[in-house]
Amino acid sequence: MDEHGWIIIPARVDQVQEACAFVARIAARHGMDDEGVYRCQLSVEEICTNIVEHGYGNNHHGGKIEIWCFQREKHLMIEIIDDAPLFNPLVLPTPDPSAPLWERVDGGWGIHFVRKFMDRVEYFSPDQRNHLRLIKQIA
Amino acid sequence: MEIQTIGDGGATVISARGRIDSMTASRLGDALNSEIAAGHTLLVLDLAGVDYMSSAGLRELVNALKKVKRASGDLRLAQPSRRVREVMEMAGLDTIFLIFETSAEAVESY
């Protein structure tokens, strides 16, 4: 099956669930198992929420997020594209899971989960837009 | 996401059901903060009905724990699902929170 799809959502937290549901449908159609679908959903939620809150700074005026889903060989490719100021979230330091309560940092956990749940995560910006590609083997 | 709160002996049990994500996490935070503000500082969060929790939810838990500990109380967790426990472990929160198999055990632990 070479089904692919895309969705564009307004960059608002109340729209992130649409993106998650879209990715879940495509992943399932490509034969991803339930656990893989869940991991794709959570990863997309984390990325899209970061784009809304940090990329666009919760500014609701016209910001959009594009999500493309397609299969390449045995992998599901999820590409998330936005027009917020260029920023590669993969350069952020990984938060420390062993930090005691009073030393814990608030941020960085979403990307941390995405790195654990996806087989590979890539950032690129060929067109002055942020592209984050999540790659997961279809089990 | 639904939230129900009941008093159980000296503890307050907050039961959440559904997804705790970037859209719903603040409601959980509000519920926890409301109890702390009311002076209820022996808290149990029953997660048996929660099938999904993202970093937004974990952030609310950590913030509530800090708040309640400053008030000399605690927030203990009960019955996280396998997936919720997994993200907690990935964030190192299984060593920060006391986690119990049942809500009754969590209440009993106070």
gemmi code that builds the backbone of each chain (N, CA, C; Angstrom):
import gemmi

chains = {
    "A": [
        ("MET", (0.856, -1.201, 0.000), (0.000, 0.000, 0.000), (0.882, 1.237, 0.000)),
        ("ASP", (0.558, 2.189, -0.874), (1.339, 3.417, -0.886), (0.431, 4.580, -0.546)),
        ("GLU", (-0.358, 4.378, 0.510), (-1.266, 5.451, 0.859), (-0.502, 6.514, 1.624)),
        ("HIS", (-0.704, 7.748, 1.243), (-0.119, 8.827, 2.004), (-1.197, 9.852, 2.212)),
        ("GLY", (-0.908, 10.787, 3.063), (-1.908, 11.810, 3.300), (-1.273, 12.985, 3.985)),
        ("TRP", (-2.042, 14.013, 4.038), (-1.569, 15.210, 4.717), (-2.763, 15.913, 5.345)),
        ("ILE", (-2.443, 16.715, 6.341), (-3.459, 17.510, 7.010), (-2.808, 18.832, 7.380)),
        ("ILE", (-3.589, 19.883, 7.356), (-3.108, 21.181, 7.842), (-4.027, 21.597, 8.976)),
        ("ILE", (-3.447, 21.905, 10.115), (-4.242, 22.342, 11.255), (-3.833, 23.758, 11.653)),
        ("PRO", (-4.772, 24.537, 12.167), (-4.382, 25.818, 12.778), (-3.467, 25.523, 13.966)),
        ("ALA", (-2.508, 26.364, 14.187), (-1.553, 26.154, 15.278), (-2.187, 26.552, 16.606)),
        ("ARG", (-3.098, 25.714, 17.077), (-3.793, 25.916, 18.350), (-3.811, 24.590, 19.088)),
        ("VAL", (-3.720, 24.670, 20.404), (-3.690, 23.434, 21.207), (-4.962, 22.621, 20.992)),
        ("ASP", (-6.089, 23.305, 20.795), (-7.334, 22.552, 20.643), (-7.444, 21.859, 19.289)),
        ("GLN", (-6.468, 22.062, 18.424), (-6.463, 21.402, 17.117), (-5.447, 20.254, 17.042)),
        ("VAL", (-4.597, 20.163, 18.048), (-3.535, 19.153, 18.018), (-4.111, 17.744, 17.953)),
        ("GLN", (-5.218, 17.534, 18.629), (-5.823, 16.203, 18.646), (-6.234, 15.758, 17.234)),
        ("GLU", (-6.615, 16.723, 16.368), (-6.945, 16.395, 14.967), (-5.730, 15.781, 14.274)),
        ("ALA", (-4.577, 16.409, 14.511), (-3.341, 15.902, 13.901), (-3.021, 14.507, 14.419)),
        ("CYS", (-3.209, 14.310, 15.712), (-2.931, 12.995, 16.318), (-3.856, 11.925, 15.731)),
        ("ALA", (-5.132, 12.253, 15.615), (-6.101, 11.285, 15.082), (-5.785, 10.958, 13.619)),
        ("PHE", (-5.386, 11.968, 12.854), (-5.019, 11.758, 11.442), (-3.835, 10.789, 11.342)),
        ("VAL", (-2.798, 11.049, 12.102), (-1.607, 10.189, 12.056), (-1.953, 8.771, 12.503)),
        ("ALA", (-2.796, 8.654, 13.503), (-3.200, 7.330, 13.989), (-3.913, 6.551, 12.871)),
        ("ARG", (-4.781, 7.223, 12.135), (-5.515, 6.537, 11.041), (-4.539, 6.059, 9.970)),
        ("ILE", (-3.651, 6.936, 9.548), (-2.703, 6.577, 8.483), (-1.773, 5.468, 8.957)),
        ("ALA", (-1.278, 5.590, 10.174), (-0.366, 4.569, 10.695), (-1.054, 3.206, 10.743)),
        ("ALA", (-2.284, 3.188, 11.219), (-3.028, 1.926, 11.299), (-3.252, 1.350, 9.910)),
        ("ARG", (-3.573, 2.198, 8.950), (-3.822, 1.723, 7.572), (-2.569, 1.134, 6.955)),
        ("HIS", (-1.411, 1.610, 7.393), (-0.157, 1.074, 6.875), (0.298, -0.162, 7.643)),
        ("GLY", (-0.540, -0.633, 8.581), (-0.227, -1.884, 9.269), (0.565, -1.712, 10.553)),
        ("MET", (0.694, -0.479, 11.038), (1.384, -0.271, 12.315), (0.535, -0.915, 13.412)),
        ("ASP", (1.195, -1.589, 14.359), (0.423, -2.206, 15.451), (-0.035, -1.134, 16.449)),
        ("ASP", (-0.880, -1.558, 17.393), (-1.496, -0.591, 18.323), (-0.456, 0.211, 19.090)),
        ("GLU", (0.586, -0.476, 19.518), (1.617, 0.218, 20.307), (2.335, 1.259, 19.454)),
        ("GLY", (2.625, 0.894, 18.223), (3.263, 1.830, 17.306), (2.377, 3.022, 17.000)),
        ("VAL", (1.094, 2.773, 16.832), (0.149, 3.864, 16.569), (0.117, 4.821, 17.754)),
        ("TYR", (0.057, 4.259, 18.946), (0.045, 5.090, 20.164), (1.317, 5.941, 20.230)),
        ("ARG", (2.468, 5.331, 19.935), (3.738, 6.063, 20.031), (3.819, 7.164, 18.980)),
        ("CYS", (3.270, 6.905, 17.814), (3.219, 7.942, 16.784), (2.302, 9.083, 17.233)),
        ("GLN", (1.146, 8.723, 17.801), (0.199, 9.739, 18.274), (0.817, 10.643, 19.325)),
        ("LEU", (1.433, 10.024, 20.312), (2.013, 10.813, 21.397), (3.131, 11.705, 20.868)),
        ("SER", (3.933, 11.159, 19.964), (5.040, 11.934, 19.401), (4.522, 13.145, 18.642)),
        ("VAL", (3.483, 12.948, 17.855), (2.908, 14.059, 17.100), (2.309, 15.096, 18.053)),
        ("GLU", (1.669, 14.629, 19.100), (1.130, 15.584, 20.075), (2.241, 16.424, 20.679)),
        ("GLU", (3.326, 15.780, 21.071), (4.424, 16.514, 21.704), (5.006, 17.564, 20.750)),
        ("ILE", (5.240, 17.170, 19.515), (5.837, 18.094, 18.554), (4.890, 19.245, 18.250)),
        ("CYS", (3.649, 18.919, 17.957), (2.688, 19.973, 17.589), (2.436, 20.936, 18.752)),
        ("THR", (2.375, 20.396, 19.972), (2.182, 21.273, 21.131), (3.374, 22.215, 21.276)),
        ("ASN", (4.564, 21.701, 21.077), (5.760, 22.560, 21.135), (5.713, 23.651, 20.081)),
        ("ILE", (5.266, 23.298, 18.882), (5.180, 24.294, 17.812), (4.193, 25.391, 18.195)),
        ("VAL", (3.047, 24.987, 18.734), (2.025, 25.966, 19.127), (2.553, 26.873, 20.237)),
        ("GLU", (3.121, 26.227, 21.262), (3.458, 26.983, 22.473), (4.779, 27.726, 22.353)),
        ("HIS", (5.734, 27.136, 21.695), (7.066, 27.745, 21.625), (7.358, 28.312, 20.253)),
        ("GLY", (7.028, 27.582, 19.207), (7.307, 28.069, 17.859), (6.508, 29.325, 17.554)),
        ("TYR", (5.202, 29.201, 17.709), (4.342, 30.349, 17.431), (4.050, 31.155, 18.693)),
        ("GLY", (4.529, 30.703, 19.829), (4.349, 31.441, 21.077), (2.889, 31.611, 21.454)),
        ("ASN", (2.072, 30.587, 21.136), (0.639, 30.656, 21.424), (-0.046, 31.834, 20.747)),
        ("ASN", (0.575, 32.325, 19.683), (-0.038, 33.387, 18.890), (-0.958, 32.730, 17.862)),
        ("HIS", (-2.231, 32.959, 17.981), (-3.180, 32.211, 17.163), (-3.442, 32.833, 15.810)),
        ("HIS", (-2.684, 33.884, 15.449), (-3.067, 34.607, 14.242), (-2.497, 33.954, 12.992)),
        ("GLY", (-3.187, 32.982, 12.493), (-2.880, 32.434, 11.174), (-1.801, 31.377, 11.112)),
        ("GLY", (-1.159, 31.062, 12.232), (-0.128, 30.037, 12.177), (-0.727, 28.676, 11.864)),
        ("LYS", (-0.023, 27.897, 11.061), (-0.531, 26.581, 10.697), (0.566, 25.536, 10.850)),
        ("ILE", (0.126, 24.298, 10.965), (1.041, 23.157, 11.025), (0.582, 22.158, 9.975)),
        ("GLU", (1.546, 21.744, 9.122), (1.264, 20.710, 8.117), (1.832, 19.396, 8.599)),
        ("ILE", (1.068, 18.341, 8.441), (1.591, 17.011, 8.761), (1.397, 16.108, 7.544)),
        ("TRP", (2.520, 15.552, 7.071), (2.509, 14.601, 5.972), (2.845, 13.220, 6.512)),
        ("CYS", (2.140, 12.224, 6.021), (2.382, 10.853, 6.451), (2.533, 9.991, 5.213)),
        ("PHE", (3.638, 9.247, 5.120), (3.795, 8.360, 3.974), (4.727, 7.226, 4.358)),
        ("GLN", (4.635, 6.160, 3.577), (5.483, 5.013, 3.849), (6.683, 5.057, 2.914)),
        ("ARG", (7.840, 4.745, 3.456), (9.041, 4.599, 2.637), (9.675, 3.272, 3.031)),
        ("GLU", (9.624, 2.348, 2.100), (10.062, 0.963, 2.382), (9.313, 0.462, 3.610)),
        ("LYS", (10.033, 0.111, 4.672), (9.335, -0.480, 5.820), (9.066, 0.534, 6.931)),
        ("HIS", (9.184, 1.803, 6.609), (9.038, 2.816, 7.647), (7.889, 3.763, 7.362)),
        ("LEU", (7.254, 4.195, 8.428), (6.281, 5.278, 8.329), (7.033, 6.581, 8.564)),
        ("MET", (6.847, 7.518, 7.645), (7.485, 8.829, 7.748), (6.395, 9.839, 8.112)),
        ("ILE", (6.636, 10.553, 9.182), (5.700, 11.607, 9.593), (6.481, 12.912, 9.545)),
        ("GLU", (6.086, 13.785, 8.639), (6.819, 15.043, 8.502), (5.928, 16.191, 8.960)),
        ("ILE", (6.434, 16.934, 9.911), (5.670, 18.031, 10.518), (6.343, 19.331, 10.111)),
        ("ILE", (5.582, 20.209, 9.486), (6.144, 21.429, 8.898), (5.424, 22.651, 9.463)),
        ("ASP", (6.183, 23.638, 9.832), (5.561, 24.884, 10.300), (6.350, 26.084, 9.824)),
        ("ASP", (5.728, 27.252, 9.975), (6.334, 28.501, 9.526), (6.714, 29.412, 10.685)),
        ("ALA", (6.839, 28.841, 11.867), (7.316, 29.615, 13.018), (8.795, 29.958, 12.774)),
        ("PRO", (9.358, 30.867, 13.552), (10.785, 31.169, 13.395), (11.618, 29.898, 13.407)),
        ("LEU", (12.622, 29.872, 12.511), (13.399, 28.648, 12.352), (14.044, 28.228, 13.670)),
        ("PHE", (13.833, 26.981, 14.009), (14.418, 26.457, 15.246), (14.461, 24.949, 15.161)),
        ("ASN", (15.637, 24.397, 15.472), (15.820, 22.953, 15.496), (15.696, 22.456, 16.932)),
        ("PRO", (14.595, 21.799, 17.286), (14.409, 21.370, 18.676), (15.370, 20.270, 19.092)),
        ("LEU", (16.030, 19.652, 18.096), (16.926, 18.543, 18.422), (18.245, 19.022, 19.017)),
        ("VAL", (18.495, 20.337, 18.971), (19.740, 20.828, 19.565), (19.572, 21.116, 21.052)),
        ("LEU", (18.337, 21.066, 21.532), (18.118, 21.318, 22.957), (18.731, 20.193, 23.783)),
        ("PRO", (19.289, 20.528, 24.939), (19.860, 19.459, 25.772), (18.754, 18.536, 26.284)),
        ("THR", (19.097, 17.280, 26.424), (18.143, 16.296, 26.956), (17.986, 16.535, 28.453)),
        ("PRO", (16.755, 16.638, 28.934), (16.594, 16.817, 30.383), (17.062, 15.570, 31.132)),
        ("ASP", (17.402, 15.757, 32.385), (17.970, 14.671, 33.178), (16.884, 13.940, 33.974)),
        ("PRO", (16.556, 12.697, 33.603), (15.512, 11.963, 34.328), (15.892, 11.644, 35.771)),
        ("SER", (17.184, 11.708, 36.065), (17.600, 11.363, 37.430), (17.661, 12.588, 38.342)),
        ("ALA", (17.318, 13.752, 37.806), (17.372, 14.960, 38.638), (16.354, 14.863, 39.766)),
        ("PRO", (16.732, 15.266, 40.972), (15.766, 15.260, 42.071), (14.670, 16.297, 41.827)),
        ("LEU", (13.592, 16.166, 42.557), (12.382, 16.961, 42.323), (12.684, 18.448, 42.190)),
        ("TRP", (13.449, 18.998, 43.139), (13.626, 20.459, 43.162), (14.607, 20.950, 42.112)),
        ("GLU", (15.261, 20.028, 41.415), (16.191, 20.428, 40.352), (15.666, 20.086, 38.964)),
        ("ARG", (14.467, 19.604, 38.905), (13.935, 19.184, 37.600), (13.591, 20.392, 36.740)),
        ("VAL", (13.898, 20.288, 35.460), (13.498, 21.329, 34.526), (12.115, 20.992, 33.979)),
        ("ASP", (11.423, 22.067, 33.628), (10.059, 21.924, 33.123), (10.012, 21.388, 31.698)),
        ("GLY", (10.903, 21.853, 30.873), (10.812, 21.620, 29.433), (11.769, 20.563, 28.916)),
        ("GLY", (11.524, 20.195, 27.683), (12.408, 19.247, 27.002), (11.918, 17.816, 27.029)),
        ("TRP", (10.889, 17.537, 27.817), (10.438, 16.152, 27.962), (9.724, 15.640, 26.717)),
        ("GLY", (9.011, 16.530, 26.041), (8.302, 16.093, 24.832), (9.259, 15.531, 23.795)),
        ("ILE", (10.311, 16.278, 23.497), (11.308, 15.820, 22.524), (11.993, 14.556, 23.037)),
        ("HIS", (12.207, 14.498, 24.337), (12.821, 13.311, 24.953), (11.980, 12.071, 24.644)),
        ("PHE", (10.655, 12.184, 24.799), (9.779, 11.047, 24.511), (9.798, 10.714, 23.025)),
        ("VAL", (9.794, 11.742, 22.171), (9.786, 11.511, 20.725), (11.038, 10.728, 20.313)),
        ("ARG", (12.171, 11.116, 20.873), (13.430, 10.406, 20.543), (13.373, 8.945, 20.986)),
        ("LYS", (12.703, 8.697, 22.113), (12.606, 7.315, 22.599), (11.604, 6.506, 21.781)),
        ("PHE", (10.518, 7.137, 21.358), (9.431, 6.412, 20.700), (9.653, 6.224, 19.209)),
        ("MET", (10.407, 7.120, 18.582), (10.648, 7.014, 17.158), (11.988, 6.355, 16.887)),
        ("ASP", (12.129, 5.735, 15.728), (13.410, 5.123, 15.380), (14.434, 6.188, 14.983)),
        ("ARG", (13.944, 7.237, 14.369), (14.847, 8.322, 13.982), (14.056, 9.626, 13.919)),
        ("VAL", (14.715, 10.716, 14.243), (14.094, 12.039, 14.154), (15.074, 12.946, 13.429)),
        ("GLU", (14.586, 13.667, 12.421), (15.466, 14.524, 11.631), (14.858, 15.915, 11.510)),
        ("TYR", (15.719, 16.916, 11.574), (15.276, 18.290, 11.350), (15.957, 18.814, 10.098)),
        ("PHE", (15.192, 19.516, 9.286), (15.817, 20.212, 8.173), (14.959, 21.405, 7.790)),
        ("SER", (15.584, 22.289, 7.070), (14.902, 23.531, 6.719), (15.346, 23.980, 5.329)),
        ("PRO", (14.896, 23.274, 4.305), (15.357, 23.580, 2.951), (14.694, 24.805, 2.352)),
        ("ASP", (13.613, 25.255, 2.981), (12.772, 26.269, 2.345), (12.341, 27.337, 3.341)),
        ("GLN", (13.200, 27.579, 4.338), (12.907, 28.572, 5.375), (11.666, 28.197, 6.189)),
        ("ARG", (11.337, 26.910, 6.179), (10.268, 26.406, 7.032), (10.881, 25.318, 7.918)),
        ("ASN", (10.311, 25.128, 9.087), (10.774, 24.058, 9.969), (10.181, 22.731, 9.505)),
        ("HIS", (11.047, 21.761, 9.254), (10.595, 20.406, 8.922), (11.146, 19.460, 9.980)),
        ("LEU", (10.274, 18.743, 10.629), (10.721, 17.714, 11.568), (10.149, 16.389, 11.073)),
        ("ARG", (11.038, 15.469, 10.796), (10.589, 14.185, 10.247), (10.767, 13.102, 11.303)),
        ("LEU", (9.679, 12.421, 11.601), (9.691, 11.303, 12.545), (9.610, 10.015, 11.731)),
        ("ILE", (10.472, 9.071, 12.060), (10.545, 7.844, 11.258), (10.375, 6.651, 12.184)),
        ("LYS", (9.426, 5.788, 11.840), (9.187, 4.617, 12.696), (8.950, 3.398, 11.825)),
        ("GLN", (9.615, 2.327, 12.167), (9.434, 1.083, 11.435), (8.029, 0.565, 11.669)),
        ("ILE", (7.431, 0.098, 10.593), (6.098, -0.492, 10.705), (6.294, -1.939, 11.133)),
        ("ALA", (5.862, -2.251, 12.375), (6.116, -3.573, 12.937), (5.305, -4.645, 12.233)),
    ],
    "B": [
        ("MET", (-11.742, 14.409, 29.345), (-11.175, 13.880, 30.595), (-12.081, 14.261, 31.753)),
        ("GLU", (-12.353, 13.273, 32.585), (-13.233, 13.520, 33.744), (-12.434, 13.429, 35.026)),
        ("ILE", (-12.843, 14.230, 35.986), (-12.160, 14.210, 37.280), (-13.208, 14.104, 38.375)),
        ("GLN", (-12.943, 13.222, 39.322), (-13.833, 13.070, 40.468), (-12.987, 13.118, 41.729)),
        ("THR", (-13.483, 13.799, 42.746), (-12.713, 13.946, 43.981), (-13.547, 13.467, 45.154)),
        ("ILE", (-12.925, 12.634, 45.997), (-13.621, 12.202, 47.209), (-12.655, 12.234, 48.385)),
        ("GLY", (-13.183, 12.439, 49.567), (-12.374, 12.349, 50.781), (-12.382, 10.916, 51.258)),
        ("ASP", (-11.242, 10.438, 51.707), (-11.144, 9.059, 52.182), (-10.275, 9.078, 53.427)),
        ("GLY", (-10.934, 9.057, 54.569), (-10.180, 9.185, 55.809), (-9.523, 10.547, 55.826)),
        ("GLY", (-8.238, 10.566, 56.064), (-7.543, 11.845, 56.085), (-7.018, 12.274, 54.730)),
        ("ALA", (-7.212, 11.419, 53.721), (-6.654, 11.712, 52.402), (-7.742, 12.157, 51.431)),
        ("THR", (-7.325, 12.760, 50.377), (-8.237, 13.157, 49.296), (-7.854, 12.381, 48.057)),
        ("VAL", (-8.821, 11.663, 47.487), (-8.549, 10.858, 46.299), (-9.144, 11.563, 45.087)),
        ("ILE", (-8.262, 11.852, 44.144), (-8.697, 12.468, 42.880), (-8.587, 11.394, 41.819)),
        ("SER", (-9.694, 11.077, 41.182), (-9.708, 10.046, 40.133), (-9.861, 10.735, 38.785)),
        ("ALA", (-8.965, 10.409, 37.890), (-9.031, 10.963, 36.538), (-9.388, 9.846, 35.568)),
        ("ARG", (-10.151, 10.193, 34.543), (-10.511, 9.217, 33.506), (-10.315, 9.856, 32.136)),
        ("GLY", (-9.739, 9.094, 31.231), (-9.597, 9.578, 29.853), (-8.157, 9.928, 29.524)),
        ("ARG", (-7.997, 10.883, 28.599), (-6.682, 11.321, 28.145), (-6.220, 12.530, 28.929)),
        ("ILE", (-4.957, 12.516, 29.310), (-4.354, 13.713, 29.876), (-3.308, 14.168, 28.874)),
        ("ASP", (-3.675, 15.181, 28.101), (-2.804, 15.663, 27.022), (-2.705, 17.180, 27.110)),
        ("SER", (-2.144, 17.793, 26.070), (-1.902, 19.234, 26.138), (-3.203, 20.027, 26.233)),
        ("MET", (-4.304, 19.408, 25.830), (-5.591, 20.079, 25.898), (-6.225, 19.946, 27.285)),
        ("THR", (-6.059, 18.816, 27.926), (-6.772, 18.521, 29.168), (-5.916, 18.622, 30.431)),
        ("ALA", (-4.603, 18.683, 30.272), (-3.716, 18.625, 31.441), (-3.976, 19.751, 32.431)),
        ("SER", (-4.297, 20.933, 31.930), (-4.487, 22.063, 32.847), (-5.682, 21.831, 33.769)),
        ("ARG", (-6.660, 21.073, 33.297), (-7.822, 20.775, 34.166), (-7.400, 19.892, 35.326)),
        ("LEU", (-6.501, 18.956, 35.054), (-5.971, 18.130, 36.142), (-5.189, 19.009, 37.113)),
        ("GLY", (-4.358, 19.878, 36.565), (-3.596, 20.787, 37.413), (-4.519, 21.652, 38.266)),
        ("ASP", (-5.572, 22.152, 37.665), (-6.522, 22.986, 38.417), (-7.172, 22.192, 39.554)),
        ("ALA", (-7.523, 20.953, 39.275), (-8.152, 20.110, 40.308), (-7.194, 19.866, 41.467)),
        ("LEU", (-5.951, 19.568, 41.140), (-4.954, 19.325, 42.189), (-4.702, 20.604, 42.984)),
        ("ASN", (-4.520, 21.706, 42.271), (-4.239, 22.976, 42.944), (-5.410, 23.415, 43.820)),
        ("SER", (-6.601, 23.125, 43.373), (-7.790, 23.480, 44.145), (-7.798, 22.747, 45.490)),
        ("GLU", (-7.452, 21.474, 45.466), (-7.405, 20.718, 46.718), (-6.315, 21.232, 47.634)),
        ("ILE", (-5.168, 21.540, 47.057), (-4.060, 22.040, 47.883), (-4.435, 23.380, 48.500)),
        ("ALA", (-5.074, 24.230, 47.718), (-5.482, 25.541, 48.221), (-6.511, 25.410, 49.339)),
        ("ALA", (-7.288, 24.332, 49.280), (-8.298, 24.099, 50.324), (-7.706, 23.448, 51.563)),
        ("GLY", (-6.398, 23.243, 51.537), (-5.733, 22.657, 52.693), (-5.693, 21.142, 52.697)),
        ("HIS", (-6.103, 20.540, 51.587), (-6.055, 19.068, 51.473), (-4.694, 18.686, 50.902)),
        ("THR", (-3.807, 18.270, 51.773), (-2.431, 18.062, 51.322), (-1.995, 16.605, 51.356)),
        ("LEU", (-2.899, 15.726, 51.715), (-2.604, 14.290, 51.617), (-3.412, 13.778, 50.422)),
        ("LEU", (-2.761, 13.813, 49.274), (-3.475, 13.573, 48.018), (-3.112, 12.219, 47.416)),
        ("VAL", (-4.113, 11.597, 46.821), (-3.908, 10.392, 46.017), (-4.521, 10.671, 44.657)),
        ("LEU", (-3.744, 10.455, 43.607), (-4.270, 10.578, 42.257), (-4.435, 9.173, 41.696)),
        ("ASP", (-5.690, 8.802, 41.493), (-6.006, 7.470, 40.964), (-6.003, 7.549, 39.441)),
        ("LEU", (-5.055, 6.848, 38.837), (-4.881, 6.920, 37.382), (-5.422, 5.693, 36.651)),
        ("ALA", (-6.209, 4.891, 37.355), (-6.700, 3.653, 36.744), (-7.458, 3.904, 35.450)),
        ("GLY", (-8.140, 5.031, 35.373), (-8.952, 5.317, 34.194), (-8.243, 6.129, 33.129)),
        ("VAL", (-6.957, 6.343, 33.296), (-6.204, 7.178, 32.347), (-5.457, 6.276, 31.385)),
        ("ASP", (-5.791, 6.394, 30.101), (-5.165, 5.519, 29.119), (-4.059, 6.211, 28.329)),
        ("TYR", (-3.847, 7.511, 28.594), (-2.869, 8.260, 27.796), (-2.435, 9.467, 28.608)),
        ("MET", (-1.106, 9.650, 28.721), (-0.613, 10.852, 29.379), (0.639, 11.322, 28.656)),
        ("SER", (0.632, 12.557, 28.239), (1.804, 13.131, 27.578), (2.580, 14.006, 28.567)),
        ("SER", (3.613, 14.666, 28.074), (4.470, 15.452, 28.968), (3.688, 16.585, 29.626)),
        ("ALA", (2.637, 17.049, 29.003), (1.822, 18.108, 29.611), (1.223, 17.633, 30.934)),
        ("GLY", (0.768, 16.401, 30.952), (0.208, 15.829, 32.168), (1.269, 15.632, 33.235)),
        ("LEU", (2.417, 15.133, 32.824), (3.497, 14.910, 33.783), (3.940, 16.230, 34.406)),
        ("ARG", (3.950, 17.278, 33.619), (4.343, 18.591, 34.126), (3.382, 19.047, 35.223)),
        ("GLU", (2.084, 18.829, 35.022), (1.110, 19.213, 36.046), (1.331, 18.403, 37.320)),
        ("LEU", (1.655, 17.130, 37.166), (1.894, 16.295, 38.350), (3.097, 16.820, 39.135)),
        ("VAL", (4.172, 17.111, 38.434), (5.390, 17.578, 39.106), (5.131, 18.922, 39.795)),
        ("ASN", (4.451, 19.813, 39.108), (4.163, 21.122, 39.712), (3.283, 20.988, 40.948)),
        ("ALA", (2.310, 20.077, 40.874), (1.446, 19.853, 42.039), (2.224, 19.227, 43.183)),
        ("LEU", (3.133, 18.322, 42.849), (3.943, 17.682, 43.898), (4.808, 18.717, 44.619)),
        ("LYS", (5.410, 19.593, 43.863), (6.235, 20.641, 44.483), (5.377, 21.498, 45.404)),
        ("LYS", (4.191, 21.844, 44.941), (3.326, 22.721, 45.726), (2.903, 22.034, 47.025)),
        ("VAL", (2.512, 20.767, 46.911), (1.990, 20.081, 48.093), (3.115, 19.751, 49.083)),
        ("LYS", (4.296, 19.511, 48.558), (5.434, 19.235, 49.465), (5.819, 20.490, 50.240)),
        ("ARG", (5.679, 21.651, 49.606), (5.953, 22.907, 50.326), (4.963, 23.088, 51.464)),
        ("ALA", (3.791, 22.465, 51.323), (2.764, 22.527, 52.371), (2.853, 21.323, 53.292)),
        ("SER", (4.000, 20.645, 53.242), (4.269, 19.475, 54.090), (3.338, 18.300, 53.808)),
        ("GLY", (2.832, 18.231, 52.599), (1.975, 17.115, 52.231), (2.639, 16.268, 51.169)),
        ("ASP", (1.820, 15.508, 50.433), (2.356, 14.649, 49.386), (1.272, 14.372, 48.363)),
        ("LEU", (1.709, 13.977, 47.189), (0.821, 13.522, 46.126), (1.310, 12.144, 45.737)),
        ("ARG", (0.480, 11.148, 45.998), (0.868, 9.762, 45.688), (-0.035, 9.250, 44.573)),
        ("LEU", (0.505, 8.361, 43.796), (-0.189, 7.911, 42.598), (-0.641, 6.461, 42.760)),
        ("ALA", (-1.762, 6.167, 42.112), (-2.288, 4.803, 42.191), (-2.667, 4.302, 40.808)),
        ("GLN", (-2.359, 3.049, 40.560), (-2.801, 2.281, 39.392), (-2.512, 2.924, 38.046)),
        ("PRO", (-1.312, 3.420, 37.816), (-1.053, 3.914, 36.465), (-1.072, 2.743, 35.489)),
        ("SER", (-1.570, 3.001, 34.286), (-1.564, 1.961, 33.254), (-0.117, 1.728, 32.803)),
        ("ARG", (0.057, 0.670, 32.023), (1.408, 0.360, 31.558), (1.988, 1.537, 30.764)),
        ("ARG", (1.151, 2.151, 29.920), (1.675, 3.237, 29.083), (1.989, 4.479, 29.918)),
        ("VAL", (1.150, 4.765, 30.888), (1.409, 5.930, 31.738), (2.658, 5.677, 32.580)),
        ("ARG", (2.779, 4.469, 33.097), (3.978, 4.149, 33.878), (5.236, 4.260, 33.011)),
        ("GLU", (5.112, 3.878, 31.765), (6.270, 3.931, 30.871), (6.764, 5.369, 30.693)),
        ("VAL", (5.872, 6.311, 30.413), (6.334, 7.689, 30.229), (6.844, 8.259, 31.553)),
        ("MET", (6.253, 7.826, 32.660), (6.773, 8.279, 33.956), (8.199, 7.784, 34.152)),
        ("GLU", (8.427, 6.531, 33.804), (9.786, 5.975, 33.955), (10.764, 6.670, 33.017)),
        ("MET", (10.325, 6.994, 31.808), (11.201, 7.686, 30.861), (11.591, 9.062, 31.386)),
        ("ALA", (10.722, 9.653, 32.175), (10.999, 10.972, 32.743), (11.603, 10.877, 34.137)),
        ("GLY", (11.831, 9.661, 34.622), (12.429, 9.488, 35.944), (11.458, 9.764, 37.087)),
        ("LEU", (10.180, 9.837, 36.790), (9.211, 10.208, 37.824), (8.822, 9.026, 38.708)),
        ("ASP", (9.206, 7.826, 38.301), (8.913, 6.663, 39.155), (9.781, 6.672, 40.406)),
        ("THR", (10.825, 7.518, 40.415), (11.649, 7.631, 41.622), (11.292, 8.892, 42.417)),
        ("ILE", (10.440, 9.706, 41.858), (10.050, 10.960, 42.513), (8.717, 10.778, 43.240)),
        ("PHE", (7.816, 10.049, 42.609), (6.488, 9.807, 43.182), (6.438, 8.440, 43.847)),
        ("LEU", (5.673, 8.333, 44.927), (5.313, 7.027, 45.465), (4.134, 6.525, 44.642)),
        ("ILE", (4.260, 5.306, 44.114), (3.246, 4.760, 43.213), (2.733, 3.451, 43.803)),
        ("PHE", (1.417, 3.318, 43.851), (0.802, 2.152, 44.466), (-0.068, 1.404, 43.470)),
        ("GLU", (-0.268, 0.103, 43.768), (-1.072, -0.730, 42.877), (-2.545, -0.371, 42.951)),
        ("THR", (-2.985, 0.073, 44.112), (-4.403, 0.428, 44.255), (-4.529, 1.745, 44.995)),
        ("SER", (-5.679, 2.358, 44.801), (-5.974, 3.605, 45.482), (-6.036, 3.383, 46.996)),
        ("ALA", (-6.586, 2.247, 47.410), (-6.701, 1.943, 48.848), (-5.323, 1.878, 49.500)),
        ("GLU", (-4.394, 1.245, 48.809), (-3.030, 1.163, 49.360), (-2.399, 2.546, 49.470)),
        ("ALA", (-2.655, 3.387, 48.469), (-2.096, 4.740, 48.512), (-2.672, 5.524, 49.685)),
        ("VAL", (-3.960, 5.410, 49.906), (-4.597, 6.094, 51.042), (-4.036, 5.558, 52.354)),
        ("GLU", (-3.906, 4.235, 52.417), (-3.416, 3.569, 53.621), (-1.984, 3.992, 53.968)),
        ("SER", (-1.234, 4.399, 52.949), (0.181, 4.718, 53.151), (0.393, 6.015, 53.933)),
        ("TYR", (-0.663, 6.806, 54.058), (-0.525, 8.085, 54.792), (-0.619, 7.859, 56.294)),
    ],
}
model = gemmi.Model(1)
for chain_id, residues in chains.items():
    chain = gemmi.Chain(chain_id)
    for i, (resn, *xyz) in enumerate(residues, 1):
        res = gemmi.Residue()
        res.name, res.seqid = resn, gemmi.SeqId(i, " ")
        for name, pos in zip(("N", "CA", "C"), xyz):
            atom = gemmi.Atom()
            atom.name, atom.element = name, gemmi.Element(name[0])
            atom.pos, atom.b_iso = gemmi.Position(*pos), 0.0
            res.add_atom(atom)
        chain.add_residue(res)
    model.add_chain(chain)
structure = gemmi.Structure()
structure.add_model(model)
structure.setup_entities()
